[in-house]
Amino acid sequence: MELTIAYVCVCVVIAFYGRDCRIGFWGVLLSSVLLTPVVVFYGLLGLKPAKAKPQKETTPTKRWWKLK
């Protein structure tokens, strides 16, 4: 019983770590329960995209209050 609780807690921690991933918290939680949390953790380390800076818009937007 204690091992099951520990396994689920580790799965939740791994899912919390992968909440910014493409599949999100619930996808990581489900995959870590079906696979092992260790495999999913190494997958998240290898596949987690770097945070990219948003590109600036090159064309100015025309707004009615700034037309003067």
C-alpha positions as CSV (number, residue, x, y, z in Angstrom):
1,M,0.0,0.0,0.0
2,E,2.8,2.4,0.9
3,L,4.6,1.7,-2.4
4,T,1.4,2.5,-4.3
5,I,1.1,5.9,-2.6
6,A,4.8,6.6,-3.2
7,Y,4.4,5.7,-6.8
8,V,1.4,8.0,-7.3
9,C,3.1,10.8,-5.5
10,V,6.2,10.5,-7.8
11,C,3.9,10.5,-10.8
12,V,2.2,13.7,-9.6
13,V,5.6,15.4,-9.1
14,I,6.7,14.4,-12.6
15,A,3.4,15.6,-14.0
16,F,3.8,18.9,-12.1
17,Y,7.2,19.3,-13.7
18,G,5.8,18.7,-17.2
19,R,2.8,21.0,-16.9
20,D,4.3,23.4,-19.5
21,C,4.8,20.6,-22.0
22,R,2.7,20.1,-25.1
23,I,0.6,17.3,-23.6
24,G,0.2,19.2,-20.3
25,F,-0.2,18.0,-16.7
26,W,-2.8,15.3,-17.3
27,G,-1.0,13.8,-20.3
28,V,2.2,13.6,-18.4
29,L,0.4,12.1,-15.4
30,L,-1.3,9.4,-17.5
31,S,1.9,8.5,-19.3
32,S,3.9,8.4,-16.1
33,V,1.3,6.0,-14.6
34,L,1.3,3.8,-17.6
35,L,5.1,3.9,-18.2
36,T,7.4,4.5,-15.3
37,P,8.0,8.0,-13.9
38,V,11.7,7.7,-14.5
39,V,11.2,7.1,-18.3
40,V,8.8,10.0,-18.5
41,F,11.1,12.3,-16.5
42,Y,14.0,11.6,-18.9
43,G,11.7,12.1,-21.8
44,L,10.7,15.5,-20.5
45,L,14.3,16.5,-20.0
46,G,15.1,15.5,-23.6
47,L,12.1,16.8,-25.3
48,K,11.1,19.9,-23.3
49,P,11.4,22.9,-25.6
50,A,13.3,26.0,-24.7
51,K,11.3,29.0,-23.9
52,A,11.5,31.2,-26.9
53,K,11.1,35.0,-26.9
54,P,8.1,36.3,-28.8
55,Q,9.0,38.0,-32.0
56,K,8.2,41.6,-32.3
57,E,5.6,42.6,-34.9
58,T,7.3,44.3,-37.8
59,T,4.3,46.0,-39.3
60,P,2.7,48.8,-37.3
61,T,-0.9,48.4,-36.5
62,K,-3.2,51.3,-37.3
63,R,-5.5,52.3,-34.6
64,W,-8.2,54.9,-34.9
65,W,-7.1,56.8,-31.8
66,K,-3.5,57.1,-33.1
67,L,-4.2,58.3,-36.6
68,K,-3.5,62.0,-35.9
